Structure formats: C-alpha cells, structure tokens
Amino acid sequence: MKSLNLITELKKYTSEKRKTSNEWFFKTGKGEYGEGDKFIGISMPDIRKVVKNFMKLEYSEIKKLLNSPIHEIRMSGVLILTENAKKANKNNKNKELKRITDFYLKHKNSINNWDLVDVSCHYIVGTAILKGLYELQLLDNLSISPRMWDRRIAIVSTFTFIKTGDIFPTIILAKKFFNNKEDLMHKATGWMLREAWKKEPVIIERFLLENYKNIPRTTLRYAIERMEETKRKEFLYFKA
C-alpha cells in the first residue's frame, strides 16, 4: 500500500469551487497565517472516506503525505496518525501510541494550520501525556515555541485533560498565552477555557475575574460563549 495510491483516490474528489473557498477560508494570502499553503479542493468528509482504506500505511509513506505542499494530502497523513492513536489508546497499546506521538512531534512542522492541529493533537499528544508516556513538561516546552502552531498544539492538547475533569493544565497554559499576539492563539485559548468552564464553572469564572485585565477580548468572548446571557454581558461590560 503506497501513499501515491491514496493521493490518486483523493484527487477523484477535487472541486475548483471548494479550492477557491478553502484558499480564502484558511488565509493563504501574502502575510496571512496560511500564506503559501496549497489546496486542491477536497472536503473533510471525502478525505476521511479515502483515508479509512489506508490506515495501515507505513510510516515512511505517511511521511511523504506530511511532506506534501498540498493541505488536503497533509491532512490525510494527520488523520491516519490520529485514528491509529485512538485505536492504540482504546486497545491499551502504549508502545504504538508512543511511536505515533514520537513521529507526530518529529514532523510537527507539517502540522501548520489550525485544522491540522485541532483534529489531532489532543488525541495524540494529550493522550500520550495522560497515559504517562510523556511528561507534562512537553506542553510547557511547546508553549514557549516561537512557532504559533506549536503553541496551539500545547493549549488544544489540554482538551484531553479537560475531558477527565482536570482543568488545571488548561488554566496554567492559558495564563501564559494571554500576551500572545496571534488571534488564532486567542481563539484556541478561549475555546479551551470554555470547555473547562463546562466542567468547573466556578473555578473558571474566578480565574477569568482574577485575570480580567490581561485577557484578550477574543479569548474572553470564546471563554464565556456558553454562559447565561446576563452573566456573559457582565463579563464583557468593561472589555470595550
């Protein structure tokens, strides 16, 4: 089974209209966060449809997918790693999960847009840390990277902990990211705080109040999105 066969299957689902739409949506213009990324116009459901028949690709073939300049092809490689990580976790195959995570981190420069990060990192990096295959320090190391996508991997990976009821890795990283300049980091941080709020509303609301002056408006808006309207307006009142 070869990556070339997967790419051939993917290309059966291309759409010029979707290509144009994705180039705009993922900000591929000059100076934008996705500058230079290339799309061929394949929907996520179609990528998943193709990928499910290539789950046993060798790592050398997955590497070829991740090294592609085409976004949807990189996504197919990311999805293969993600689904295999889910399977390894479900079957308690920690050695395989560690191998997947090692490979993912080694090739993380290919994880270079928000969708590639968000679909994968909490299933791979977050799960590997939760199972004790890596130290929590890994998230701290990623959090100080000059590369925005590494920092986004760090905060979104805490989703794994949130699901277990542990919101503190999210809180610790969120506070570090309040001074990040990128809107995509503000959004990701707010998203994780919102998910943490669903588990521990009292703690998160107190955290937001204690750090109110330093929280970017976008982060705050995402974090309070599911609150009752009156409370949401109270949080936003002074964040003009």
N, C-alpha and C positions, 0 to 999 in steps of 0.2 A: 504494500500500500504506500503510495507516494503523495507528497504534498501537491505535485503537479496535477494529479487526478482530482484532488479537492478543488483546486483553482479552476480547473475545467468545468466542474459542476457548478461552482459559484457563478461563473460567467454566463450561465444559462438564465440567470435571474436579474441581469443588469437592466437599469432603466435610466435613460438620459434625463428624464424629468427629476427622478429621485437624486441623481448625481448632482444636478444643479442645486437642488434643495439642500442636500447634505453639505455641500461646499459652503453654502451660506450659513446653515444652522451650526456647523462646527467651526465657524470662524477661520477659514483658511486664507483670508486675505492678508496682504502685507501688514505686518505689525500686530496682527491678531494672534490669539493664543494657539490656533491651529495652523499657523502660516506654513504653506508648502505641503500640507497633507493632501493626499490624492484619494479621490473617491471614484468608484465605478457604478454606484447607484444600486446597491442591493439592500433590501430591508433586513432588519434583525430577525424576524421570523424565518425568512428564507436562508439566512446564514445558519441559524440553528438547525433548520431542516437538513442542510447539506452536512453540517458538522457531525451530526449524530451517527453518520455512516463512516466516520473517520476517527473514532475515538481511540483506536489502537495505533495511531501514528507513532513512529519512533521519535525520540527527542531531536534527533538530527533533522527530521522532516518538519517538526514543529518550529525549530529554529529558523528554517527557511521561510515559514509563514510569518514569524515575528519580524524577520528582517525585511519584509516586503515594504515598499513605499506606499502600497495601497491599503487604505484604512480597513476595508472590509476583510482583506486577507489577514491582516494582523489580528483583527477581531476573531477570526476563525481559530487562530492559534491560541488566543487567550481563552476562548470558550472551551477548547479541548482541555487545556490545563485546569480550568475551573471545574468542569464536570468530572474530570478524573480526581480532582481534590475532594469534591463532595463524596464521590464513591469511596475513596480511600478512608475518609473520615467515618463514613457510615459503617464501613467494614473493619474499622479499627486497624487499618494498615498504616501504622505510623511511619514506617520506613519509606513507603511510597509517598506519603504526604510530605515527608521531609525532602524527598528527592524533587518533588514537584515545586515545593517552595524554594529550594535552592536554585532550581532552574529559572523560576519566575523572577527572583531577585537578581540573578546574574544577567537576565535580559530585560530588566525593568526599563531601560531606555526606550524599548519598543512600546511600553505602556505609556503612551504620550498624548492621551486625550481623556477627558473626564469619563466618557462612556467605557473606555477600556479599563480604567481604574475601578469604576463603581461596580462593574459587573463581576469583578474578580477578586479584589484584594481581601475583602473580609472573609471570603470562602477559603482563601489560600493563606495569606499572611496571618490574618486574625485567628484562624483556626489552628494554625501551626503553633502560634504563641500560646493560645488557650490550652493546647494539649501538652505544653511543656517542651516542644521541640525547638523553640527559640525562647530567649529571654525577652521580657517586656521592653528591655533596653533597645531592642531593634526599632520600636516605634519612636523612641527618643532620637535615635540616630537618623532616622528618616525625616523627623520633624525639623531638623536643622539644615537640611539639604538646600542648596541654592536652587535646586530644580523643583518647580512647583508641583509636578506630578508625584514626586517622592513624598512631599509633604501631604498631598491629598491621599496618597496610599496610607500614610500614617493615621490620619483622622478617620477615614472611612473604614479602616481595619478595626477600629474600636467598636463598630457595629456588632461584631461577634460577641464582645463582652456585654454590650447593652442587652442583647437577647437573653443573656443568662442572668440579668439583673445587676450586673456590675457596671455602674456608670462612671466610676472614678478615672479610668484611663481616658475617657472622653473629656471629662472636666479638666484634667491636667493638661492635655494637649490643646484643648480649646483656648485656654487662657494664654498659651504660648502663641496662638495663631491670630489673636486679636490685632496684632500690629502688622500682620501680613498685608501686602498691598493689593494682591490679586482678588478680584471679585469672585473667582471660582473657589478660592480658599474660604472667603467669607460665606459663600453659599454652602459649601460642604460642612463647615464648622457649625453653621446654624442648623443644617439638616440633622447632624448627629446629636446636637443639643435637643432638638425637637423629639428625636427618638428616645433619648434619655429621659426627657420630661414625661413621656408616656409611662415609663417605669417608676420614676421617682419625682413626681411633680413638685413636692415641697422643697426638696434639695435643689433642683434645677432653678426654681423660681428664686430661691435665696441666692444662689450663685449669680443669676442674672442681675439681681438688685445690687449685690456686693461689687460687681464688676461693671456696672451700668455705664459709667463714663468712658470706659475703654472699649466697649463692644461696638464694632461697626454696625451701622444701621441695617445693612443687608443680613448680617448674621442674626441680629435681633429679630428681624421680621420672619426669618425662617424658623427660628427657635420657638417663637410664640404662635406660630401659624394655627395650631390646633387648640389654642386656649379659647375659653368663652370670650365673646366679643368685648364685653365691658372690660375684662381684665387685659385683653390684648391692647385696647385703646389706652389704658392706663400706662402700660409699658412703653408705648410709642409716643406718649404725650410730649416728652421733652427731647425726643430724638428727631428733631427737625432736620 
